[in-house]
Amino acid sequence: MHLFFQLVKESVLFASQSLLANKLRTFLSLLGITIGIFAIITVFTVTDSLENNIRGSIASLGNNVVIVEKWPWAFGADYPWWKYMLRPTASVDDLEAIILNSKTTEAAAFRVDTKKRVQYFSNMVENVTISGVSADYNLVSNFEIEQGRYFTQLESDNAKNAVILGKTVQEGLFPSGESPLGKDVKMFGRKFTVIGIVKKQGESMLGNSMDNQVMIPLNFIRNILDVRAETNEPYIAVKAKAGVSNEQLKDELTGILRAERRLQPGTEDSFALNETSVLSKGFDGLFDVVGTVGWIIGGFSILVGGFGIANIMFVSVKERTNLIGIQKSLGAKNYFILLQFLSEAIFLSLIGGLLGLLVIWVITLFAGDAFGMEITLTLSNVVLGLTISFLIGIISGFVPAYSAAQLDPVEAIRQ
Amino acid sequence: MKRPLILSIICVIGFLWVVITFPGVFSPSVKKLGVFMPAIYGLIVAATFISFIGVWHLKRWGMELYAISFFCKMLFFILTKTFEITSIAGVVFSVWFIITYLFFYKKMDANL
C-alpha cells in the first residue's frame, strides 16, 4: 500500500512537470475534457434545479388535493379542447354540493382570480393577483401566514372587507418596514383592512407564487366580479380525509357533481378532476428528454476529450521512452511503469474535470439572479463530474500506459 | 503465438461496445439509481475495456478481468433491479466471449 501511494505521488510529480513543461499543449488537451464535463454537468445542474423548482411549485398547490375545474390537466397532442371549452366553469353551487354531500372530504374551497392595482396612500403595486377565496382555502393550499391570521368563518360568511397580503405586495405598499396589520389598503375603489401577511415563497416556475398575490373573502369578490367567468379562472380545491385515496375521493366527487349538474347516465362528465401528480408525471417526461439530449451531447464531447488525453499520453510515452528504459534496467517492474503513466492520465483528466466544474460553479453564482431561480451545483453532480473524469483518465490512459510498460528496456534506452 | 482471428474480432467488437456504452455510465437512468451508481457502473465498463486490451495482447489477466467484470455487471443489474429482456443479448455475447477465451486460455501469457 505504501508503494502504491509512493507511486501515485511520483506520478503526480511527473504529471505536474509534464504539465508545466508543455503548458499550451496540456491546456489544449485538457480543454476537451473541460468542455465535455462542462457540457454534461451544466445540463444536469440546470435540469436538476428546474426540477426542484417545479416540484416545489407543484407541492405548493397541495398534496392529496383534487382540483375541480373545466379543463383537464393533460400533456400530449391528443387533447380535444373543442369539447372542454363547451363545459361550464366550476361554481359556488358545486362547492356547496361537495361540502354538503361528501363523506371523504376533509376540506374544500373555491378560488377565483383577477388582476388589479393595490394602493396604500401614494404607494401602489400594479398587476397584483387578487384571489377571492372561500373559508377553508387555508386548509387545501400550502402557505404559511407570517404575520397576523387567516380569515375567520364569520369574516368569510359576512363578506368582510379584510385582506391578506403576499410578501412582494407588502414590501411594495409598506417599503419603510412598518407593520401593515390593521392598515387600510385600496382595491376596486374600496378599502380593505390588512389582517395577515403570507410568508415569502420566492419565484415559482408555474407562476403560482403567492408573493404577488392578495386574498380577500369569496363572498366579497362575488359582489364585484362574475365568479363563473372563465377569464377569472374559477376552481374548487378538495382535500381528502386522512386514509382516503385520491381515487376514492374522485369517485365520490364524480357522483356528487354529476348529480349537482343533473347529467344523464351515459353522458360525459362536464368537469375535470385534476391531481397534482398529473403535473409531476408530465414534467418527468420533459426532464427525461432534456436530460437525455444533454447526456448525448455531453457524452460525445467527453469521448472527444478522452481522445485528447490519449493523444497527450502517447506523446508523453514517446518523449520519455529512454527514461522508461533506464527505469526498467534499474529494476522497475512493468506494473510500476503502467501505474505511473496511468495515474498521470487520471491526474490530467481530473484537472480537466475540475476546471469544468469550477466554470459551472462560477456560472451558478450569477445565473440564479439572471434566471430568477436558484441554480445549484449539487454534490451528486460534482461526484458525477469527477467520476467521469476519473474513468476517462483510465480508459484513455490505459493503452499508452500499457504500451510503455511493455517496452523492451534495451530498445527503449537506445531511443 | 499469433492472435487468433476470432479473438481479434471479439476485441474489436468489445472496443466498439465500450465506446458506444460508455456514455451510458452517466445516463439519467443510471444517475437516478444513486449518487455512486455511475461510478460503480463506470468502473465495471472501464474494467471491461481494459480486459479487451489484455485479450488483444493475449494475456491471461485479460480473460480473468473480463470474467470478473461480467460477474460484477450481472450483480449490478440484479441488485439495482435493472436487468431487462434486452440485457439477455449482452449476456449471450459475454458467455460466448468467455467460452471462446477458454479455448485459448492455456496458450495465453500469464505475465502482465
HADDOCK unambig.tbl for C-alpha pairs under 7 A between the chains (distance, minus, plus):
assign (segid A and resid 291 and name CA) (segid B and resid 28 and name CA) 6.18 0.50 0.50
assign (segid A and resid 292 and name CA) (segid B and resid 27 and name CA) 6.95 0.50 0.50
assign (segid A and resid 292 and name CA) (segid B and resid 28 and name CA) 6.58 0.50 0.50
assign (segid A and resid 295 and name CA) (segid B and resid 27 and name CA) 6.10 0.50 0.50
assign (segid A and resid 299 and name CA) (segid B and resid 23 and name CA) 4.99 0.50 0.50
assign (segid A and resid 380 and name CA) (segid B and resid 35 and name CA) 5.36 0.50 0.50
assign (segid A and resid 384 and name CA) (segid B and resid 38 and name CA) 6.96 0.50 0.50
assign (segid A and resid 387 and name CA) (segid B and resid 39 and name CA) 5.57 0.50 0.50
assign (segid A and resid 391 and name CA) (segid B and resid 42 and name CA) 6.61 0.50 0.50
assign (segid A and resid 391 and name CA) (segid B and resid 43 and name CA) 6.95 0.50 0.50
assign (segid A and resid 391 and name CA) (segid B and resid 46 and name CA) 6.67 0.50 0.50
assign (segid A and resid 395 and name CA) (segid B and resid 46 and name CA) 6.03 0.50 0.50
